[in-house]
Amino acid sequence: MLTRPKFLLNLEGAAIFSATIYFYYQGFYHWWLYALLFLAPDLAMLGYLKSSKFGSAVYNLFHTLTIPIVLLLGGLGSREITRYALIWISHIGFDRMRGYGLKYPTFFRDTHLQHV
């Protein structure tokens, strides 16, 4: 299994998802907010209404870990920012765990995990 990159990427996503759930629980944050915002990054799919190139760019912006990790690290003193960053990271981890990857500008189902 250690020679199967797709499996390792899915496992990595599961680890990220699990860790964020743990830290969200430890932070005593509201679960209704988690449920409300968990799928919010998927609203980036609306960019595909304009074009595949624009849609993939917007989708990838909201499905890479860079911005939410910067928010998390920058907001460690702020419970508000931390909880939003954890929800966002959790969503990305869940997507990777399920095999959903970053998009190529060709069409929506063409992801980086398919090329691994």
Residue pairs with C-beta under 8 A, 6 or more apart in sequence:
1 7
1 8
2 8
5 116
6 99
6 113
6 116
9 96
9 101
9 113
9 116
10 96
10 97
10 98
10 99
11 97
12 96
13 92
13 93
13 94
13 95
13 96
13 97
13 98
14 93
14 96
14 97
15 93
16 65
16 89
16 90
16 92
16 93
16 96
16 97
17 90
17 93
17 94
17 96
17 97
18 93
19 93
20 86
20 87
20 89
20 90
20 93
21 90
23 86
24 34
24 83
24 86
24 87
24 90
27 79
27 82
27 83
27 86
29 79
29 83
29 86
33 83
33 87
34 87
34 90
37 84
37 87
37 88
38 87
38 90
38 91
38 94
39 91
40 87
40 88
40 91
41 62
41 63
41 88
41 91
41 92
42 91
43 62
44 55
44 58
44 59
44 61
44 62
44 63
45 55
45 59
45 108
46 55
46 58
47 54
47 55
47 56
47 57
47 58
47 59
48 54
48 55
48 56
48 59
48 108
49 55
52 105
52 106
52 107
52 108
53 105
55 103
55 108
56 103
56 104
56 105
56 108
57 105
59 102
59 103
60 102
60 103
61 67
63 92
63 95
63 102
64 92
64 102
65 89
65 92
67 88
68 85
68 88
68 89
68 92
69 85
69 89
71 81
71 84
71 85
71 88
72 81
72 82
72 85
72 86
72 89
74 81
75 81
75 82
75 85
76 82
95 101
96 113
99 113
100 111
100 113
101 111
101 112
101 113
101 114
102 111
102 112
103 110
103 111
103 112
104 110
104 111
104 112
